[in-house]
Amino acid sequence: MGELSSKTPDQVLDVLGRVCPYPLVLTKKSVEKMSSGQILKVLCDAPASAEDSLPKWCEKQGHKFESVKDDAKGSWDIYIQKG
């Protein structure tokens, strides 16, 4: 387990079944409402969002990003700590 995934998230966002751009749009809205240092766990099964748009957005915004892929389910647990 990584640094973020070992902590209890402050909020969980389920975007399973959603395709781009919805996972990113919904994640942005959730993170905006959070306080600095809080952790959002995003349940995502859209590869483009999990591997491209969400990590890039986090990097630009100064948020910590950690992704845990579940190959059995074909989904990701994405942890974002607001910067």
GUDO-151259 format. One record per residue: residue number from 1; chain; y, z, x of N, C-alpha, C, O in turn. Coordinates in nm, 2 decimals. Example, Ala and Ser with C-alpha at 12.3 -4.5 7.8 and 13.67 -1.06 7.14 Angstrom:
// GUDO-151259
pake, drendren, n_north, n_up, n_east, ca_north, ca_up, ca_east, c_north, c_up, c_east, o_north, o_up, o_east
1, A, -0.57, 0.78, 1.32, -0.45, 0.78, 1.23, -0.33, 0.78, 1.32, -0.33, 0.85, 1.42
2, A, -0.22, 0.71, 1.28, -0.11, 0.71, 1.37, 0.00, 0.79, 1.29, 0.11, 0.80, 1.34
END
This chain:
// GUDO-151259
pake, drendren, n_north, n_up, n_east, ca_north, ca_up, ca_east, c_north, c_up, c_east, o_north, o_up, o_east
1, A, -0.12, 0.00, 0.08, 0.00, 0.00, 0.00, 0.12, 0.00, 0.09, 0.13, 0.06, 0.20
2, A, 0.22, -0.07, 0.03, 0.35, -0.07, 0.11, 0.44, 0.04, 0.08, 0.41, 0.13, 0.00
3, A, 0.56, 0.03, 0.13, 0.66, 0.14, 0.12, 0.70, 0.16, -0.03, 0.71, 0.27, -0.08
4, A, 0.73, 0.05, -0.10, 0.78, 0.05, -0.23, 0.66, 0.07, -0.33, 0.68, 0.15, -0.43
5, A, 0.55, 0.00, -0.31, 0.44, 0.01, -0.41, 0.37, 0.14, -0.41, 0.30, 0.17, -0.50
6, A, 0.40, 0.23, -0.31, 0.34, 0.36, -0.31, 0.42, 0.46, -0.39, 0.38, 0.57, -0.41
7, A, 0.54, 0.42, -0.44, 0.63, 0.51, -0.51, 0.62, 0.47, -0.66, 0.58, 0.36, -0.70
8, A, 0.65, 0.57, -0.74, 0.65, 0.55, -0.89, 0.78, 0.47, -0.93, 0.89, 0.52, -0.90
9, A, 0.76, 0.36, -0.99, 0.88, 0.28, -1.03, 0.96, 0.35, -1.14, 0.91, 0.43, -1.22
10, A, 1.09, 0.33, -1.14, 1.18, 0.39, -1.24, 1.17, 0.31, -1.37, 1.20, 0.36, -1.48
11, A, 1.13, 0.18, -1.36, 1.13, 0.10, -1.47, 1.02, -0.01, -1.45, 1.00, -0.05, -1.33
12, A, 0.96, -0.06, -1.56, 0.86, -0.16, -1.55, 0.90, -0.28, -1.64, 0.94, -0.26, -1.75
13, A, 0.90, -0.40, -1.58, 0.94, -0.52, -1.66, 0.82, -0.61, -1.66, 0.77, -0.65, -1.56
14, A, 0.77, -0.65, -1.78, 0.65, -0.73, -1.80, 0.70, -0.87, -1.83, 0.76, -0.90, -1.94
15, A, 0.69, -0.97, -1.74, 0.72, -1.11, -1.76, 0.60, -1.20, -1.75, 0.61, -1.32, -1.73
16, A, 0.48, -1.14, -1.78, 0.36, -1.22, -1.78, 0.37, -1.32, -1.89, 0.41, -1.30, -2.00
17, A, 0.32, -1.44, -1.85, 0.33, -1.56, -1.95, 0.46, -1.63, -1.95, 0.47, -1.73, -2.02
18, A, 0.56, -1.58, -1.88, 0.69, -1.64, -1.88, 0.70, -1.73, -1.75, 0.65, -1.70, -1.65
19, A, 0.77, -1.85, -1.77, 0.78, -1.94, -1.66, 0.93, -1.94, -1.62, 1.02, -1.90, -1.69
20, A, 0.96, -2.00, -1.50, 1.09, -2.01, -1.45, 1.18, -2.07, -1.55, 1.14, -2.17, -1.62
21, A, 1.30, -2.02, -1.57, 1.37, -1.92, -1.49, 1.36, -1.78, -1.55, 1.43, -1.69, -1.50
22, A, 1.28, -1.76, -1.66, 1.29, -1.63, -1.73, 1.25, -1.51, -1.64, 1.32, -1.41, -1.66
23, A, 1.15, -1.52, -1.56, 1.13, -1.39, -1.48, 1.25, -1.35, -1.39, 1.28, -1.24, -1.38
24, A, 1.32, -1.45, -1.33, 1.43, -1.42, -1.25, 1.55, -1.37, -1.34, 1.61, -1.27, -1.31
25, A, 1.57, -1.43, -1.45, 1.68, -1.40, -1.54, 1.66, -1.25, -1.59, 1.75, -1.17, -1.59
26, A, 1.54, -1.22, -1.64, 1.51, -1.09, -1.69, 1.51, -0.98, -1.59, 1.55, -0.87, -1.61
27, A, 1.47, -1.02, -1.47, 1.47, -0.93, -1.35, 1.62, -0.89, -1.32, 1.65, -0.78, -1.30
28, A, 1.70, -1.00, -1.31, 1.84, -0.97, -1.28, 1.91, -0.88, -1.38, 1.98, -0.78, -1.34
29, A, 1.88, -0.90, -1.51, 1.94, -0.81, -1.61, 1.89, -0.67, -1.60, 1.97, -0.58, -1.61
30, A, 1.76, -0.65, -1.57, 1.71, -0.52, -1.55, 1.77, -0.45, -1.43, 1.81, -0.33, -1.44
31, A, 1.78, -0.52, -1.31, 1.83, -0.46, -1.19, 1.98, -0.42, -1.21, 2.02, -0.32, -1.15
32, A, 2.05, -0.50, -1.28, 2.20, -0.48, -1.30, 2.22, -0.34, -1.37, 2.32, -0.27, -1.34
33, A, 2.13, -0.30, -1.45, 2.14, -0.18, -1.53, 2.10, -0.05, -1.45, 2.12, 0.06, -1.49
34, A, 2.03, -0.08, -1.34, 1.98, 0.03, -1.26, 2.08, 0.09, -1.15, 2.17, 0.02, -1.12
35, A, 2.05, 0.21, -1.11, 2.13, 0.27, -1.00, 2.08, 0.23, -0.87, 1.96, 0.20, -0.85
36, A, 2.16, 0.24, -0.77, 2.12, 0.21, -0.63, 2.01, 0.30, -0.59, 2.01, 0.42, -0.61
37, A, 1.90, 0.24, -0.53, 1.79, 0.32, -0.48, 1.67, 0.32, -0.58, 1.56, 0.36, -0.55
38, A, 1.70, 0.29, -0.71, 1.59, 0.29, -0.81, 1.50, 0.17, -0.79, 1.54, 0.07, -0.73
39, A, 1.38, 0.19, -0.84, 1.27, 0.08, -0.82, 1.23, 0.02, -0.95, 1.20, 0.09, -1.05
40, A, 1.23, -0.11, -0.95, 1.18, -0.19, -1.07, 1.05, -0.25, -1.03, 1.04, -0.31, -0.92
41, A, 0.95, -0.23, -1.11, 0.82, -0.30, -1.10, 0.81, -0.42, -1.20, 0.83, -0.40, -1.32
42, A, 0.79, -0.54, -1.14, 0.79, -0.66, -1.23, 0.64, -0.71, -1.23, 0.58, -0.73, -1.12
43, A, 0.59, -0.72, -1.35, 0.45, -0.78, -1.36, 0.47, -0.93, -1.39, 0.53, -0.97, -1.49
44, A, 0.42, -1.01, -1.30, 0.46, -1.15, -1.30, 0.33, -1.24, -1.27, 0.26, -1.21, -1.18
45, A, 0.32, -1.35, -1.34, 0.21, -1.44, -1.31, 0.26, -1.59, -1.29, 0.18, -1.68, -1.30
46, A, 0.39, -1.60, -1.26, 0.45, -1.73, -1.23, 0.46, -1.74, -1.08, 0.55, -1.67, -1.02
47, A, 0.38, -1.82, -1.01, 0.39, -1.83, -0.87, 0.52, -1.87, -0.81, 0.56, -1.81, -0.71
48, A, 0.59, -1.96, -0.87, 0.73, -2.00, -0.82, 0.82, -1.88, -0.82, 0.90, -1.86, -0.73
49, A, 0.81, -1.79, -0.92, 0.90, -1.68, -0.93, 0.86, -1.57, -0.83, 0.95, -1.52, -0.76
50, A, 0.73, -1.54, -0.82, 0.68, -1.44, -0.74, 0.70, -1.47, -0.59, 0.72, -1.38, -0.51
51, A, 0.68, -1.60, -0.55, 0.68, -1.63, -0.41, 0.81, -1.70, -0.36, 0.82, -1.72, -0.24
52, A, 0.90, -1.74, -0.45, 1.01, -1.81, -0.41, 1.14, -1.75, -0.47, 1.22, -1.69, -0.39
53, A, 1.17, -1.77, -0.60, 1.30, -1.73, -0.65, 1.33, -1.58, -0.65, 1.44, -1.54, -0.61
54, A, 1.23, -1.49, -0.68, 1.26, -1.35, -0.67, 1.28, -1.30, -0.53, 1.38, -1.23, -0.51
55, A, 1.20, -1.33, -0.43, 1.23, -1.28, -0.30, 1.36, -1.34, -0.24, 1.43, -1.26, -0.18
56, A, 1.39, -1.46, -0.27, 1.52, -1.52, -0.22, 1.64, -1.45, -0.28, 1.74, -1.42, -0.22
57, A, 1.63, -1.42, -0.41, 1.74, -1.36, -0.49, 1.76, -1.21, -0.43, 1.87, -1.17, -0.41
58, A, 1.65, -1.14, -0.41, 1.66, -1.01, -0.36, 1.72, -1.00, -0.22, 1.81, -0.92, -0.19
59, A, 1.69, -1.10, -0.13, 1.74, -1.11, 0.00, 1.89, -1.13, -0.01, 1.97, -1.07, 0.07
60, A, 1.93, -1.22, -0.09, 2.08, -1.25, -0.11, 2.16, -1.13, -0.16, 2.27, -1.11, -0.12
61, A, 2.09, -1.06, -0.25, 2.16, -0.94, -0.31, 2.15, -0.81, -0.24, 2.22, -0.71, -0.27
62, A, 2.07, -0.81, -0.13, 2.05, -0.69, -0.05, 1.96, -0.59, -0.11, 1.97, -0.47, -0.08
63, A, 1.86, -0.63, -0.19, 1.76, -0.55, -0.25, 1.63, -0.55, -0.17, 1.60, -0.66, -0.11
64, A, 1.56, -0.44, -0.16, 1.43, -0.44, -0.09, 1.33, -0.51, -0.19, 1.33, -0.49, -0.31
65, A, 1.24, -0.59, -0.13, 1.14, -0.66, -0.21, 1.00, -0.64, -0.15, 0.98, -0.65, -0.03
66, A, 0.90, -0.62, -0.24, 0.77, -0.61, -0.20, 0.68, -0.67, -0.31, 0.70, -0.64, -0.42
67, A, 0.58, -0.75, -0.26, 0.50, -0.81, -0.36, 0.35, -0.78, -0.33, 0.31, -0.78, -0.21
68, A, 0.28, -0.75, -0.43, 0.13, -0.72, -0.42, 0.06, -0.81, -0.51, 0.07, -0.80, -0.63
69, A, -0.02, -0.91, -0.45, -0.09, -1.01, -0.53, -0.22, -0.95, -0.57, -0.30, -0.89, -0.49
70, A, -0.26, -0.98, -0.70, -0.39, -0.94, -0.75, -0.46, -1.07, -0.78, -0.45, -1.14, -0.89
71, A, -0.54, -1.11, -0.68, -0.61, -1.24, -0.69, -0.70, -1.25, -0.81, -0.72, -1.36, -0.87
72, A, -0.76, -1.14, -0.85, -0.86, -1.14, -0.96, -0.79, -1.17, -1.09, -0.85, -1.24, -1.17
73, A, -0.67, -1.13, -1.11, -0.59, -1.16, -1.23, -0.50, -1.28, -1.22, -0.45, -1.33, -1.32
74, A, -0.47, -1.32, -1.09, -0.38, -1.43, -1.07, -0.24, -1.39, -1.10, -0.16, -1.47, -1.15
75, A, -0.21, -1.26, -1.07, -0.07, -1.21, -1.10, -0.02, -1.13, -0.98, -0.10, -1.10, -0.89
76, A, 0.10, -1.09, -0.99, 0.17, -1.01, -0.89, 0.23, -0.89, -0.95, 0.28, -0.89, -1.06
77, A, 0.23, -0.78, -0.87, 0.31, -0.66, -0.90, 0.42, -0.67, -0.80, 0.40, -0.66, -0.68
78, A, 0.54, -0.69, -0.85, 0.66, -0.70, -0.76, 0.74, -0.58, -0.77, 0.78, -0.53, -0.88
79, A, 0.77, -0.52, -0.65, 0.86, -0.40, -0.65, 0.99, -0.44, -0.59, 1.00, -0.50, -0.48
80, A, 1.10, -0.40, -0.66, 1.23, -0.43, -0.61, 1.31, -0.30, -0.61, 1.32, -0.23, -0.71
81, A, 1.36, -0.26, -0.50, 1.45, -0.14, -0.49, 1.59, -0.19, -0.48, 1.63, -0.26, -0.39
82, A, 1.67, -0.15, -0.58, 1.81, -0.19, -0.58, 1.89, -0.14, -0.46, 1.88, -0.02, -0.42
83, A, 1.96, -0.23, -0.40, 2.03, -0.20, -0.27, 2.16, -0.13, -0.30, 2.24, -0.10, -0.21
END
